[in-house]
């Protein structure tokens, strides 16, 4: 089978759906995490804190998944450098920063959240740079369309 851009877009969409389902399972299982740790590892963990971190992270994550799917759909329609895609990238980057804020708040009790905070913030910065490149490309495309 020849790998193509169309197959790559389909794989990306499927990956988004799988991520969304896994995130839903994590949200549903979060309240029982403490019981599972106590039963399997014999130690207690602060279940409420873990549940709140997962649920507060899930909100921007689902928003980001929605707008990533929208972005992929636009690319599939050959609408790459558009104002709508810039808007999608802007929202996704803000979702990354919101996720970083959630992990930063969780880092006061769970040190492992510091790495996740830094990672989410870094991805948000990268997306802001890509959004700025898209804005310049749209401006150049509009200028080029006006040129005879």
C-alpha positions as CSV (number, residue, x, y, z in Angstrom):
1,X,0.0,0.0,0.0
2,X,1.4,3.4,-1.0
3,X,1.4,5.9,1.9
4,X,-0.2,9.1,0.9
5,X,-1.3,12.4,2.4
6,X,-4.9,11.2,2.5
7,X,-3.8,8.1,4.5
8,X,-1.8,10.3,6.9
9,X,-4.8,12.6,7.5
10,X,-7.0,9.5,8.2
11,X,-4.4,8.1,10.6
12,X,-4.3,11.5,12.4
13,X,-8.1,11.6,12.7
14,X,-8.2,8.0,14.0
15,X,-5.4,8.9,16.5
16,X,-7.5,11.8,17.7
17,X,-10.5,9.6,18.2
18,X,-8.4,7.0,20.1
19,X,-7.0,9.8,22.3
20,X,-10.5,11.1,23.0
21,X,-11.7,7.7,24.0
22,X,-8.6,7.1,26.2
23,X,-9.1,10.5,27.9
24,X,-12.8,9.6,28.5
25,X,-11.7,6.3,30.1
26,X,-9.2,8.2,32.2
27,X,-11.9,10.6,33.4
28,X,-14.3,7.8,34.2
29,X,-11.6,5.8,36.0
30,X,-10.0,8.7,37.9
31,X,-12.2,8.4,41.0
32,X,-11.3,4.7,41.4
33,X,-7.5,5.3,41.0
34,X,-6.9,5.5,44.7
35,X,-8.7,2.2,45.4
36,X,-6.8,0.5,42.6
37,X,-3.4,1.7,44.0
38,X,-4.4,0.5,47.5
39,X,-5.5,-2.9,46.2
40,X,-2.6,-3.5,43.8
41,X,0.4,-1.6,45.4
42,X,-0.8,-1.6,49.0
43,X,-0.4,2.2,49.4
44,X,-2.9,5.0,49.5
45,X,-2.9,8.0,47.1
46,X,-4.8,11.2,47.3
47,X,-7.7,10.2,45.0
48,X,-9.5,13.6,45.1
49,X,-6.4,15.5,44.0
50,X,-5.7,13.0,41.2
51,X,-9.4,13.1,40.1
52,X,-9.4,16.9,40.0
53,X,-6.2,17.1,38.0
54,X,-7.5,14.6,35.4
55,X,-10.9,16.3,35.1
56,X,-9.5,19.8,34.9
57,X,-7.0,18.7,32.3
58,X,-9.7,16.9,30.3
59,X,-11.6,20.1,29.6
60,X,-8.9,21.9,27.5
61,X,-7.8,18.5,26.1
62,X,-11.2,17.8,24.7
63,X,-11.4,21.4,23.3
64,X,-8.0,20.9,21.7
65,X,-9.1,17.5,20.2
66,X,-12.2,19.2,18.7
67,X,-10.2,22.0,17.1
68,X,-7.5,19.6,15.9
69,X,-10.1,17.5,14.2
70,X,-11.6,20.7,12.6
71,X,-8.1,21.7,11.4
72,X,-7.5,18.2,9.9
73,X,-10.9,18.4,8.2
74,X,-10.0,21.8,6.7
75,X,-6.7,20.4,5.5
76,X,-8.4,17.4,4.0
77,X,-10.6,19.9,2.0
78,X,-7.5,21.6,0.7
79,X,-8.2,24.7,2.8
80,X,-4.8,25.1,4.4
81,X,-3.9,28.8,4.8
82,X,-7.3,30.2,6.1
83,X,-8.4,32.4,8.9
84,X,-10.3,29.5,10.4
85,X,-7.2,27.4,10.6
86,X,-5.4,30.3,12.3
87,X,-8.3,30.4,14.8
88,X,-8.0,26.7,15.4
89,X,-4.3,26.9,16.1
90,X,-4.8,29.8,18.4
91,X,-7.4,27.9,20.4
92,X,-5.3,24.8,20.5
93,X,-2.3,26.7,21.8
94,X,-4.4,28.3,24.6
95,X,-5.7,24.8,25.5
96,X,-2.0,23.8,25.9
97,X,-1.4,26.7,28.2
98,X,-4.5,25.9,30.2
99,X,-3.3,22.3,30.5
100,X,0.1,23.7,31.7
101,X,-1.7,25.8,34.3
102,X,-3.6,22.7,35.5
103,X,-0.3,20.7,35.8
104,X,1.4,23.7,37.5
105,X,-1.3,23.7,40.1
106,X,-0.9,20.0,40.6
107,X,2.9,20.3,40.9
108,X,2.5,21.7,44.4
109,X,1.5,18.2,45.6
110,X,2.8,15.9,42.8
111,X,6.3,16.7,41.6
112,X,5.8,14.7,38.4
113,X,3.4,17.4,37.2
114,X,6.3,19.8,36.7
115,X,7.5,17.9,33.7
116,X,4.0,17.8,32.2
117,X,3.6,21.5,32.9
118,X,6.8,22.3,31.0
119,X,5.9,20.0,28.2
120,X,2.4,21.5,27.7
121,X,3.7,25.0,27.8
122,X,6.4,24.2,25.3
123,X,3.9,22.7,22.9
124,X,1.7,25.8,23.4
125,X,4.7,28.0,22.4
126,X,5.5,25.9,19.3
127,X,1.8,26.1,18.3
128,X,1.9,29.9,18.7
129,X,4.9,30.1,16.4
130,X,3.1,27.9,13.8
131,X,0.0,30.1,14.2
132,X,2.1,33.2,13.5
133,X,3.6,31.5,10.4
134,X,0.1,30.7,9.2
135,X,-1.0,34.3,9.7
136,X,1.9,35.5,7.6
137,X,1.1,32.9,4.9
138,X,-2.5,34.0,4.8
139,X,-1.5,37.7,4.5
140,X,0.9,36.8,1.7
141,X,-1.7,34.7,0.0
142,X,-4.3,37.5,0.2
143,X,-1.7,40.0,-1.2
144,X,-0.8,37.6,-4.0
145,X,-4.5,37.1,-4.9
146,X,-4.8,40.9,-5.3
147,X,-1.8,41.1,-7.5
148,X,-2.6,40.8,-11.2
